[in-house]
Amino acid sequence: MNFSRAPCSTSGRSAQLTRHNALASTRVGARARVSAPPRSALADAVPVWETLVVVNGAAGSRLTLEAYQELLDTLWELQTSTSGACCASAGPFLQSATRDGAGLLQAAVYHRFSEQAEAQHFVEGPAFADADARLLGSATVSLSLWEVLVPNNEDALLKQGPAFDTGVDVILSLEPAAGAAAPTADLIAETVVRLQSAATETNSVQVSCGADLLSMTPKLMWMGRFQREENAQRFLRSPTIAQLSSALRSPGSNPSTTPLVLTSVALMEVGLVEEPEESV
């Protein structure tokens, strides 16, 4: 799999983007913790709704320093105008690959909601629409929404604590192989279990997977948080990812060994973000 790596550093601090991570200590986090519905003490896992906004640039396009910073600022501003979010993260993609190779994944912002109505309000509301309009001048914006079960404890729900303070998110999208019939529920479940096992073996902190409710075609979204980039890289080199990424290596191929194939892979740093020193 050939990743494109964004030529920017993300180890320092931006004037505006100081924390792209769990929001327990921010205004949004405070609202979410007050407004979140009571959780049953008997439930081992509870449902949450994940949203992901991804900015895609044209292949070969390069942004100026000012434009790139504006892109990141516009994405992160979404969390300040989004009510009901349990947690959020945002940042540039360190590496990315897409099946068609026609675009460059540039940056993303992620939100978790405790209520589906709140997630849909964000998707359909003015905050995202305004950001979308401001970003369309030089890029396209895609949006995903999926449901997932997470452990019923505060740290896991809000992605807070030392395990979540810094790290990287691996973001995968999976679809049926080109020309193949839609995979059965059992085959989808088998693929998800294999991804879970590969992530566990490489010390993931938390994973999330579900059907994209906004996609016009069958599509699964998968996210995994890793404390260290080297663990995420080990996951991306696992046999499971190698098998699923045949469509990324050879666009248009139709492998018969797996019901689903990766259509995009991205590695996003969360935590601190620095203004890039060079144009990207």
C-alpha positions in Angstrom: 0.0 0.0 0.0 1.5 3.3 -1.0 0.6 6.1 1.4 1.0 9.8 0.7 2.6 11.5 3.6 1.7 15.1 4.4 4.9 17.2 4.4 4.2 19.0 7.6 5.2 18.7 11.3 2.6 18.2 13.9 4.6 18.0 17.1 4.3 21.6 18.3 1.5 24.0 19.3 -0.8 26.2 17.2 -2.1 29.5 18.5 -5.7 28.4 18.1 -5.6 24.6 17.9 -4.1 23.7 21.3 -6.0 20.5 22.0 -7.5 18.3 19.4 -8.5 15.5 21.7 -11.1 14.5 24.3 -13.2 17.5 25.3 -13.8 16.7 29.0 -12.1 19.9 30.0 -13.6 22.2 27.4 -16.9 24.0 27.1 -18.3 21.4 24.8 -17.2 18.6 27.1 -18.8 20.3 30.1 -22.1 20.7 28.2 -21.9 17.1 27.1 -21.3 15.7 30.6 -24.3 17.7 32.0 -26.6 16.9 29.1 -25.7 13.3 28.5 -28.5 10.9 29.4 -28.2 8.6 32.4 -26.3 5.4 31.7 -27.7 2.1 33.2 -25.2 0.7 35.7 -26.3 -2.8 34.4 -25.2 -2.2 30.8 -21.7 -3.3 29.9 -21.8 -1.3 26.7 -23.9 1.6 25.4 -24.5 3.1 21.9 -22.9 6.3 20.7 -23.0 8.0 17.3 -19.8 9.0 15.6 -19.4 11.6 12.9 -16.3 12.3 10.7 -15.8 15.3 8.5 -12.9 14.7 6.0 -11.4 17.4 3.7 -10.2 16.1 0.4 -7.9 18.1 -1.9 -7.4 17.6 -5.6 -4.5 15.3 -6.5 -1.3 17.2 -6.7 -2.8 20.3 -5.1 -0.7 22.3 -2.6 -2.0 24.7 0.0 -0.2 27.8 1.2 0.6 28.0 4.9 -2.2 30.4 5.5 -4.7 28.3 3.6 -3.7 25.1 5.5 -4.0 26.9 8.8 -7.4 28.2 7.9 -8.5 24.7 6.9 -7.5 23.3 10.4 -9.0 26.3 12.2 -12.3 25.9 10.3 -12.5 22.3 11.2 -11.7 22.8 14.9 -14.2 25.7 15.1 -16.9 23.1 14.6 -16.4 21.7 18.1 -17.0 25.1 19.7 -20.4 25.5 17.9 -21.5 21.9 18.3 -23.7 21.0 21.3 -24.1 17.6 22.8 -20.7 16.2 21.7 -19.1 13.8 24.2 -15.7 14.2 22.7 -13.9 15.3 19.6 -10.5 15.2 17.9 -9.1 16.9 14.8 -5.9 17.3 12.9 -3.9 16.8 9.7 -3.5 13.4 8.1 0.1 12.1 8.5 -0.5 9.5 5.8 -3.4 8.6 3.5 -4.3 6.4 0.6 -7.5 6.2 -1.5 -8.7 3.5 -3.9 -9.1 5.9 -6.9 -6.0 7.9 -6.1 -7.8 11.0 -7.4 -7.7 13.0 -4.2 -5.5 13.8 -1.2 -7.0 13.4 2.2 -5.9 16.6 4.0 -7.5 16.8 7.5 -10.5 15.7 9.5 -12.6 16.5 12.6 -14.3 13.8 14.6 -17.2 14.1 17.0 -18.9 11.5 19.2 -22.5 12.0 20.3 -24.5 10.2 23.0 -27.8 10.7 21.1 -28.6 10.0 17.5 -30.7 13.2 17.3 -27.8 15.3 18.3 -25.5 13.7 15.7 -28.1 14.2 13.0 -28.6 17.8 14.0 -24.9 18.4 13.6 -24.9 16.8 10.2 -27.9 18.8 9.0 -27.3 22.0 11.0 -25.8 25.3 10.3 -22.4 24.7 11.9 -21.3 22.1 9.4 -23.1 23.8 6.5 -21.1 27.0 7.2 -17.8 25.2 7.4 -18.6 23.2 4.3 -19.3 26.4 2.4 -16.0 28.0 3.5 -14.0 24.9 2.6 -15.4 24.3 -0.9 -13.2 26.9 -2.5 -10.2 24.6 -2.7 -11.4 21.2 -1.5 -14.3 18.8 -1.2 -15.8 17.7 2.1 -17.2 14.2 2.9 -19.2 13.3 6.0 -19.8 10.0 7.7 -22.1 9.0 10.5 -22.2 5.6 12.2 -23.4 3.9 15.4 -21.2 1.8 17.7 -21.2 0.3 21.2 -18.6 1.4 23.6 -17.7 0.4 27.2 -20.1 1.9 29.8 -17.6 4.0 31.7 -16.8 7.7 31.7 -13.2 7.4 30.4 -14.2 5.2 27.5 -17.3 7.3 26.6 -15.5 10.6 26.7 -12.2 9.4 25.5 -10.5 11.0 28.5 -7.5 10.1 30.7 -3.9 9.3 30.0 -4.6 6.6 27.4 -6.4 9.2 25.2 -4.4 12.4 25.8 -2.2 12.0 22.7 -1.7 9.6 19.9 -3.0 8.8 16.5 -6.3 7.7 15.0 -6.4 5.2 12.1 -9.4 5.8 9.9 -10.5 3.1 7.4 -13.4 3.0 5.0 -14.5 -0.4 3.6 -16.8 -1.3 0.8 -17.7 -4.3 -1.3 -15.1 -5.2 -3.9 -15.8 -3.7 -7.4 -18.5 -5.8 -9.2 -18.9 -8.1 -6.2 -22.3 -8.9 -4.6 -23.0 -7.2 -1.3 -21.4 -9.2 1.5 -23.6 -11.0 4.0 -23.9 -9.9 7.6 -21.9 -12.9 8.7 -19.0 -12.0 6.3 -19.1 -8.4 7.5 -19.0 -9.5 11.1 -16.0 -11.8 10.3 -14.1 -8.9 8.8 -14.8 -6.7 11.7 -13.6 -9.3 14.2 -10.4 -9.7 12.2 -9.8 -6.0 12.3 -10.5 -6.0 16.1 -8.1 -8.8 16.7 -5.3 -7.0 14.6 -5.9 -3.8 16.6 -5.8 -5.6 19.9 -2.6 -7.3 19.0 -1.0 -3.9 18.3 -2.2 -2.3 21.5 -5.1 -0.2 20.4 -6.8 2.0 23.0 -10.3 1.9 21.6 -11.9 0.9 18.2 -15.2 2.0 16.6 -16.9 0.4 13.6 -20.3 0.7 12.0 -22.3 1.1 8.8 -22.1 4.7 7.4 -25.7 5.9 7.6 -25.0 8.7 5.1 -23.5 6.6 2.3 -25.6 5.8 -0.8 -23.7 2.5 -1.1 -22.8 -0.2 1.5 -19.9 1.3 3.5 -18.3 0.6 6.8 -16.3 3.1 8.8 -13.6 1.9 11.2 -11.6 4.0 13.6 -8.9 2.9 16.0 -7.0 5.0 18.6 -3.4 4.2 19.3 -1.2 5.9 21.9 1.9 5.6 19.8 2.3 6.0 16.0 4.5 2.9 15.9 1.6 0.8 17.1 -0.6 2.2 14.4 2.0 1.4 11.8 2.3 -2.2 13.0 -1.5 -2.5 12.7 -1.3 -1.1 9.1 1.3 -3.7 8.3 -0.8 -6.6 9.7 -1.9 -9.4 7.4 -5.5 -8.4 7.8 -4.8 -4.9 6.4 -2.6 -6.4 3.7 -5.5 -8.6 2.5 -8.1 -5.9 2.6 -5.9 -3.3 0.9 -5.5 -5.1 -2.4 -7.9 -2.5 -4.0 -5.6 0.3 -2.8 -2.5 -1.4 -4.3 -4.3 -2.3 -7.6 -7.3 0.0 -8.3 -10.0 -1.8 -10.1 -9.0 -5.2 -8.9 -11.7 -7.5 -7.7 -10.2 -9.9 -5.1 -12.2 -13.0 -4.3 -10.5 -13.6 -0.9 -12.4 -11.0 1.1 -16.0 -9.7 0.9 -14.9 -6.1 1.7 -11.9 -4.0 0.5 -10.4 -0.9 1.9 -11.3 2.2 -0.2 -9.4 4.7 2.0 -6.9 4.6 4.8 -5.7 7.5 6.8 -3.5 8.2 9.9 -4.5 11.3 11.8 -2.5 12.8 14.7 -4.5 14.0 17.6 -3.4 16.3 20.4 -1.1 19.2 19.5 -1.0 20.7 16.1 1.7 23.1 14.8 1.5 25.5 11.9 3.5 23.8 9.1 6.8 25.5 8.2 6.4 24.8 4.5 3.6 24.9 2.0 1.6 21.6 1.8 
